[in-house]
């Protein structure tokens, strides 16, 4: 039985909800499970399938966690998060992005996923239509659909950097459209929406009284401009947007499950009620330790790591080009490369399955991310170590050479 393609049947007599049945697997995680099974058999698998930085949390944050876990009582925090952490996040926006944010608008959550759940629960009613780009992070649309909305996947192309633009949003808008969800930089492509274009999209939605959720969890990993300035947050031109962020990527704290969102003031009471009922509060020790993320010491560590990611990106882009795997749009933010496998004669699923079985390299097929590139593109995460990236490219090169020697069909 192939764990990547075989459905899991419920036990006899157990009734599974239609909602659960309708949710597609997150194939990046499924390939990760299969990679783990190969490792249990004694194989060394190069894991380039998950967006999990190999660095871990900054040293000062690890020290703060050890201190927080010294045996003291660790009670619930307020549902919206520690006031001191909310204030620190608000200062981060001012210092990094030049945006003044009142700390009362910051909601600390159990990872960015929880922020997306809360925001969607607060904004979506059954039957609403929500526009999301194709390709895009699959969990976003699964969350929206779980609350009864209808997701319209808006096709994108390399010309639009595989991102929504105002023209495509306008052409797909209907009388039922109630909101738009944008991730910039994007998972799976690593590409960003230019600030002027994002502002135009937000203006269009605001004029039509629709909400905007902007996922910025990779924003601080983005390239800086020629003056060394970090990219603008959507809050700089749309203060009423709901902006999602996380400690997972820039701060390297994936397993800590800590995130946040910034919401318009009128939405705060609803978010608080939902948080109280859905998960009470985010992890208290993680919140206390996360305060150390915003010290000059930790920020310097994170900036050094951002520079390291840029070097890894260059290594991967050069390596993929050398072995005949084109990247239509080079990334400028998140640590992903979205490359085209259509020239191999394999679908993206076949490519990933064979790369895992034959080369022991774990990747993610485009099927995870939408329709238009489902069979033609593959996501590679360069959040892995430089050594693993070099080894992964070498193995893929050998795999590609083997494909070229095989007879057609």
C-alpha positions as CSV (number, residue, x, y, z in Angstrom):
1,X,0.0,0.0,0.0
2,X,1.4,3.4,-1.0
3,X,0.8,5.9,1.9
4,X,0.9,8.8,-0.5
5,X,-2.0,7.7,-2.6
6,X,-4.1,5.2,-0.5
7,X,-7.1,6.7,1.3
8,X,-7.5,6.1,5.0
9,X,-10.8,4.4,5.7
10,X,-12.6,5.1,9.0
11,X,-13.2,2.3,11.4
12,X,-16.5,0.5,11.0
13,X,-19.4,2.3,12.6
14,X,-17.5,5.6,12.9
15,X,-19.3,8.5,11.1
16,X,-16.8,11.0,9.7
17,X,-18.1,14.5,9.0
18,X,-18.5,15.7,5.4
19,X,-16.2,18.6,6.3
20,X,-13.4,16.2,7.3
21,X,-14.0,14.0,4.3
22,X,-13.7,17.0,2.0
23,X,-10.4,18.2,3.3
24,X,-7.5,17.1,1.0
25,X,-4.3,16.0,2.6
26,X,-1.5,18.5,2.9
27,X,0.9,16.6,0.6
28,X,4.0,18.3,1.9
29,X,3.3,16.6,5.3
30,X,2.4,13.3,3.6
31,X,5.7,13.3,1.7
32,X,7.4,14.1,5.0
33,X,5.8,11.0,6.6
34,X,6.9,8.8,3.7
35,X,10.4,10.3,4.0
36,X,10.4,9.4,7.7
37,X,9.4,5.8,6.8
38,X,12.4,5.6,4.4
39,X,14.7,6.9,7.1
40,X,13.4,4.2,9.5
41,X,14.5,1.7,6.9
42,X,18.0,3.1,7.1
43,X,18.0,5.5,4.1
44,X,19.4,9.0,4.3
45,X,16.6,11.3,2.9
46,X,17.4,14.9,2.0
47,X,14.2,16.7,3.2
48,X,13.5,19.7,1.0
49,X,9.7,19.4,1.3
50,X,8.9,21.4,4.5
51,X,9.3,25.1,5.3
52,X,11.1,24.6,8.5
53,X,14.3,26.6,9.1
54,X,17.2,24.4,10.3
55,X,18.5,27.2,12.6
56,X,15.9,27.0,15.4
57,X,15.1,29.8,17.7
58,X,17.8,32.5,18.5
59,X,20.0,31.6,21.5
60,X,18.5,34.2,23.7
61,X,15.0,32.9,23.1
62,X,16.1,29.4,24.0
63,X,17.7,30.7,27.2
64,X,14.5,32.6,28.0
65,X,12.4,29.4,27.6
66,X,14.7,27.5,29.9
67,X,14.3,30.2,32.5
68,X,10.5,30.3,32.1
69,X,10.4,26.5,32.6
70,X,12.2,26.6,36.0
71,X,9.2,25.1,37.8
72,X,7.2,28.2,38.5
73,X,3.5,28.0,38.0
74,X,2.6,28.8,34.4
75,X,-1.0,30.1,34.3
76,X,-3.2,31.0,31.3
77,X,-2.4,34.3,29.8
78,X,-5.2,36.6,28.5
79,X,-6.9,35.3,25.4
80,X,-5.4,38.0,23.3
81,X,-1.9,37.4,24.6
82,X,0.6,38.8,27.1
83,X,0.2,42.6,27.1
84,X,4.0,43.0,27.1
85,X,4.3,40.7,24.0
86,X,1.5,42.6,22.2
87,X,3.4,45.8,22.9
88,X,6.7,44.3,21.7
89,X,5.0,43.2,18.4
90,X,3.5,46.7,17.9
91,X,7.0,48.3,18.4
92,X,8.4,45.8,15.9
93,X,6.1,47.2,13.2
94,X,7.2,50.7,13.9
95,X,10.9,50.0,14.1
96,X,11.0,47.5,11.1
97,X,8.3,48.8,8.8
98,X,7.6,52.4,9.9
99,X,4.0,51.6,10.8
100,X,2.3,52.7,14.0
101,X,0.2,49.9,15.4
102,X,-1.8,50.2,18.7
103,X,-0.9,47.2,20.8
104,X,-4.6,46.7,21.5
105,X,-5.0,45.6,17.9
106,X,-2.5,42.8,18.2
107,X,-3.8,39.3,18.9
108,X,-1.3,36.6,19.9
109,X,-2.3,33.2,18.7
110,X,-1.2,29.5,18.7
111,X,0.7,29.9,15.4
112,X,-0.3,31.7,12.3
113,X,-2.7,28.9,11.5
114,X,-4.7,29.8,14.6
115,X,-4.7,33.5,13.5
116,X,-6.1,32.5,10.2
117,X,-8.8,30.4,11.9
118,X,-9.8,33.2,14.2
119,X,-9.8,35.8,11.4
120,X,-11.8,33.6,9.1
121,X,-14.3,32.7,11.8
122,X,-14.7,36.4,12.5
123,X,-15.3,37.5,8.9
124,X,-16.7,34.6,6.9
125,X,-20.3,33.4,6.7
126,X,-21.6,30.3,4.8
127,X,-22.1,31.1,1.1
128,X,-19.6,33.9,1.0
129,X,-17.1,33.9,-1.9
130,X,-13.4,34.5,-1.2
131,X,-10.8,35.1,-3.8
132,X,-7.4,33.4,-3.4
133,X,-4.6,33.1,-6.0
134,X,-3.7,29.9,-7.7
135,X,-1.1,28.7,-6.7
136,X,-1.3,29.4,-2.9
137,X,-0.9,27.8,0.5
138,X,-3.5,25.0,0.7
139,X,-4.4,25.3,4.3
140,X,-5.7,28.9,3.7
141,X,-8.4,27.7,1.4
142,X,-9.2,24.7,3.6
143,X,-9.8,26.9,6.6
144,X,-12.0,29.3,4.6
145,X,-14.1,26.4,3.2
146,X,-14.4,24.9,6.6
147,X,-16.5,27.9,7.6
148,X,-18.8,27.4,4.7
149,X,-17.3,29.9,2.2
150,X,-16.7,29.2,-1.5
151,X,-13.2,29.8,-2.6
152,X,-12.6,31.0,-6.1
153,X,-9.0,30.2,-7.1
154,X,-7.9,33.1,-9.4
155,X,-5.4,31.8,-12.0
156,X,-2.0,33.5,-12.0
157,X,1.0,33.3,-14.4
158,X,4.7,33.9,-14.4
159,X,4.1,37.3,-15.8
160,X,2.3,38.3,-12.5
161,X,4.9,36.5,-10.5
162,X,2.3,33.8,-9.7
163,X,0.5,36.4,-7.6
164,X,-2.8,38.1,-7.8
165,X,-2.9,41.5,-9.4
166,X,-5.6,44.1,-9.5
167,X,-6.7,43.2,-13.0
168,X,-7.2,39.5,-12.2
169,X,-9.0,40.4,-9.0
170,X,-11.4,42.8,-10.8
171,X,-12.1,40.3,-13.5
172,X,-13.0,37.5,-11.0
173,X,-15.1,39.7,-8.6
174,X,-18.8,38.8,-8.3
175,X,-21.7,40.0,-6.3
176,X,-21.0,37.3,-3.8
177,X,-17.4,38.2,-3.2
178,X,-16.9,39.2,0.4
179,X,-13.2,39.0,0.9
180,X,-9.8,38.4,-0.5
181,X,-6.8,36.5,1.0
182,X,-3.3,37.2,-0.2
183,X,0.0,35.8,0.9
184,X,3.1,37.9,0.1
185,X,5.7,36.6,0.0
186,X,4.0,33.4,-1.1
187,X,4.2,29.8,-0.3
188,X,4.9,28.0,-2.7
189,X,6.5,30.4,-5.0
190,X,8.6,32.6,-2.7
191,X,7.5,35.6,-4.7
192,X,6.0,38.9,-3.5
193,X,3.3,41.2,-4.7
194,X,4.8,44.6,-5.6
195,X,3.7,47.1,-3.0
196,X,1.9,49.4,-5.5
197,X,0.0,46.4,-6.9
198,X,-0.9,45.2,-3.4
199,X,-2.2,48.6,-2.5
200,X,-4.3,48.7,-5.6
201,X,-5.8,45.3,-4.8
202,X,-6.6,46.4,-1.2
203,X,-8.1,49.7,-2.5
204,X,-10.3,47.7,-4.9
205,X,-11.6,45.4,-2.2
206,X,-12.1,48.2,0.3
207,X,-14.1,50.2,-2.2
208,X,-16.4,47.2,-2.5
209,X,-16.7,46.8,1.3
210,X,-14.8,43.5,1.3
211,X,-12.3,42.4,3.9
212,X,-8.7,41.8,3.2
213,X,-6.5,39.1,4.9
214,X,-2.8,39.6,4.1
215,X,-0.6,36.7,5.1
216,X,2.9,38.3,5.9
217,X,4.6,35.4,7.7
218,X,7.6,35.6,5.4
219,X,7.7,39.4,5.1
220,X,10.8,39.8,7.2
221,X,12.7,37.2,5.2
222,X,12.2,39.3,2.1
223,X,15.0,41.1,0.2
224,X,15.6,44.6,1.3
225,X,15.6,47.5,-1.2
226,X,18.7,49.3,-2.6
227,X,18.7,51.5,0.5
228,X,18.7,48.5,2.8
229,X,15.1,49.0,3.9
230,X,12.8,46.0,4.6
231,X,9.6,45.6,2.6
232,X,6.5,47.5,3.5
233,X,3.7,45.8,5.5
234,X,0.2,46.0,4.0
235,X,-0.7,48.0,7.1
236,X,1.3,50.9,5.7
237,X,-1.3,51.6,3.1
238,X,-4.3,49.6,4.4
239,X,-4.6,50.0,8.2
240,X,-7.9,48.1,8.2
241,X,-6.5,45.0,6.6
242,X,-6.1,41.9,8.8
243,X,-2.4,41.0,8.7
244,X,-1.2,37.6,9.8
245,X,2.3,36.9,11.0
246,X,4.3,34.2,12.9
247,X,7.3,33.5,15.0
248,X,7.9,30.3,12.9
249,X,9.8,31.6,9.9
250,X,11.9,34.7,10.5
251,X,12.5,33.7,14.2
252,X,12.9,30.0,13.4
253,X,10.3,28.9,16.0
254,X,8.2,26.4,14.0
255,X,7.4,23.9,16.7
256,X,6.7,26.6,19.3
257,X,3.3,27.3,17.6
258,X,3.2,31.0,18.2
259,X,1.9,33.7,15.9
260,X,-0.1,36.8,15.8
261,X,-2.4,39.0,13.8
262,X,-3.1,42.7,13.6
263,X,-6.8,43.5,13.2
264,X,-9.0,46.6,12.9
265,X,-10.1,47.9,16.3
266,X,-13.8,46.9,15.8
267,X,-12.8,43.3,15.2
268,X,-10.8,42.9,18.5
269,X,-13.8,42.0,20.8
270,X,-14.9,39.3,18.3
271,X,-11.4,37.9,18.1
272,X,-11.2,37.8,21.9
273,X,-14.4,35.9,22.2
274,X,-13.4,33.4,19.6
275,X,-10.0,32.9,21.1
276,X,-11.5,32.3,24.5
277,X,-13.7,29.6,23.1
278,X,-11.3,28.0,20.5
279,X,-8.0,27.7,22.4
280,X,-8.1,29.9,25.6
281,X,-4.7,31.4,24.9
282,X,-1.4,30.6,23.1
283,X,1.3,28.7,25.0
284,X,2.3,30.8,28.1
285,X,5.9,29.8,28.3
286,X,6.4,30.3,24.5
287,X,4.9,33.8,24.9
288,X,7.3,34.7,27.8
289,X,10.3,33.4,25.8
290,X,9.2,35.2,22.6
291,X,9.7,38.6,24.3
292,X,13.4,38.0,23.8
293,X,12.8,37.8,20.0
294,X,12.7,41.6,19.8
295,X,16.0,42.4,21.5
296,X,18.8,43.8,19.4
297,X,20.8,40.6,20.0
298,X,18.1,38.3,18.6
299,X,17.2,40.6,15.7
300,X,20.8,40.6,14.7
301,X,20.8,36.8,14.7
302,X,17.7,36.7,12.5
303,X,19.1,39.2,10.1
304,X,22.3,37.1,9.7
305,X,20.1,34.2,9.0
306,X,18.1,36.1,6.4
307,X,21.4,36.8,4.6
308,X,22.2,33.1,4.8
309,X,18.9,32.2,3.2
310,X,19.8,34.5,0.3
311,X,23.0,32.6,-0.2
312,X,21.1,29.3,-0.1
313,X,18.7,30.6,-2.7
314,X,21.5,31.5,-5.1
315,X,23.0,28.0,-4.6
316,X,19.6,26.3,-5.4
317,X,18.8,28.5,-8.4
318,X,22.2,27.9,-9.9
319,X,22.0,24.2,-9.2
320,X,18.5,23.7,-10.6
321,X,19.5,25.6,-13.8
322,X,22.6,23.4,-14.2
323,X,20.5,20.2,-14.1
324,X,17.8,21.4,-16.4
325,X,15.0,22.3,-14.0
326,X,13.9,25.9,-14.8
327,X,12.5,28.3,-12.2
328,X,10.1,30.6,-14.1
329,X,10.1,33.3,-11.4
330,X,13.0,33.5,-8.9
331,X,11.8,34.1,-5.4
332,X,12.4,37.3,-3.5
333,X,11.0,36.4,-0.1
334,X,10.0,33.1,1.4
335,X,12.5,30.2,1.3
336,X,10.9,28.4,-1.6
337,X,11.7,27.8,-5.2
338,X,8.9,26.7,-7.5
339,X,10.4,24.9,-10.5
340,X,8.9,23.5,-13.7
341,X,9.2,19.8,-14.4
342,X,7.0,19.7,-17.5
343,X,10.1,19.1,-19.6
344,X,10.9,15.8,-17.9
345,X,7.8,14.0,-19.3
346,X,6.6,13.4,-15.7
347,X,3.8,15.0,-13.8
348,X,4.9,16.9,-10.7
349,X,3.5,14.0,-8.6
350,X,5.4,11.4,-10.5
351,X,8.5,13.5,-10.3
352,X,8.3,13.9,-6.5
353,X,7.3,10.3,-5.9
354,X,10.2,9.0,-8.0
355,X,12.7,11.6,-6.6
356,X,11.8,10.3,-3.1
357,X,12.0,6.6,-4.0
358,X,15.0,6.7,-6.3
359,X,17.1,9.7,-5.2
360,X,15.8,9.9,-1.6
361,X,15.0,13.6,-1.9
362,X,11.7,14.8,-0.5
363,X,10.0,17.6,-2.4
364,X,6.4,18.8,-2.7
365,X,4.2,18.5,-5.8
366,X,2.2,21.4,-7.2
367,X,-1.0,19.5,-6.4
368,X,-0.8,20.9,-2.9
369,X,-1.1,24.5,-4.1
370,X,-3.8,24.8,-6.7
371,X,-5.0,23.8,-10.2
372,X,-3.0,25.6,-12.9
373,X,0.4,24.3,-11.9
374,X,-0.7,21.1,-10.2
375,X,0.9,18.8,-12.7
376,X,3.8,21.0,-13.9
377,X,5.5,22.5,-10.9
378,X,7.3,21.3,-7.8
379,X,8.2,23.2,-4.6
380,X,11.6,23.0,-3.1
381,X,12.3,24.5,0.4
382,X,15.7,25.9,0.9
383,X,15.2,26.1,4.6
384,X,17.4,23.1,4.9
385,X,21.2,23.3,5.6
386,X,23.6,24.3,2.9
387,X,25.1,20.8,3.0
388,X,21.7,19.2,2.5
389,X,20.9,21.6,-0.3
390,X,24.1,20.7,-2.1
391,X,23.5,17.0,-1.6
392,X,19.9,17.3,-2.7
393,X,20.9,19.1,-5.9
394,X,23.6,16.5,-6.6
395,X,21.1,13.7,-6.1
396,X,18.5,15.4,-8.3
397,X,21.1,15.9,-11.0
398,X,21.9,12.1,-11.0
399,X,18.1,11.5,-11.1
400,X,17.7,13.9,-14.1
401,X,20.5,12.2,-16.0
402,X,18.9,8.9,-15.5
403,X,15.6,10.3,-16.8
404,X,17.3,11.6,-19.9
405,X,18.8,8.1,-20.6
406,X,15.5,6.3,-20.4
407,X,13.6,5.6,-23.6
408,X,10.4,7.6,-24.2
409,X,7.2,6.1,-22.7
